Amino acid sequence: MCESTDNQAEHPLSPCNEFSSQAFIAFYRRLAELLAGIYERVDSTMLSALFFAHKQSQKKVFLWEGKTISDLFINEQIRDREVRVIGVDGEQLGVMPTREAMKLAEEAGVDLVKIAPTAKPPVCKIVDYGKFKYEQARKDKEAKKKQKIVEIKEIRLSPNIDTNDLNTKVNAARKFITKGDRVKVTLRFRGREMAHMNTSKHILDDFAEALSDIAVMDKAPKVEGRSMTMFLAEKR
């Protein structure tokens, strides 16, 4: 005979609990017979951890080595003595025993889903689990669509660049910026050109000015070794 203590609430997965569905009991026994052909010893604790019924076998949730396949705990998987409950329409129902919350979910014909397991006490929502997972997946998909990955494109210049080449580089940078990318403009120096780095800064200034209608200077020109660089970003 099984007994529950004051410090630990009886859990629906416990062998002490009887399943209300006769059909599931028959299935449970048949499963035991099948497993007995594979394992020499099959006890009720092992079978309970492998499989249990929810709502008279209308829903089935599989467990393996104590871990649920689902990333959220629902219904009988929730072991907390009490939880904070959010109703079907989003109303706050307050803190109550988990069994009472499960009863409310069952009366509404839906599930009790633990949505904030680290809260004190954990927060559960009375909601249809299938619809809840669908909505979460849809929201995640929409959020990913809205996320814009900003790339950094580099444009390389030389101190002796002519006007036509400079315009070509400006047009290339314009295309990058209109797509939402940042542009790194690098002015590279070689040999004796290093002695005239400061006097060549106007090339970067002219470059930024040519794009001032769509871009702003994200980082001002800065000397880095044999190069002088600046960053341009889309104007907001």
PyMOL commands that set and color helices and strands:
alter all, ss='L'
color gray80, all
select helices_A, chain A and resi 22-36+44-50+75-77+98-107+129-146+163-178+191-196+198-210
alter helices_A, ss='H'
color red, helices_A
select strands_A, chain A and resi 51-54+59-64+67-68+82-86+92-97+111-116+123-127+152-157+182-188+215-224+227-234
alter strands_A, ss='S'
color yellow, strands_A
deselect
rebuild
show_as cartoon
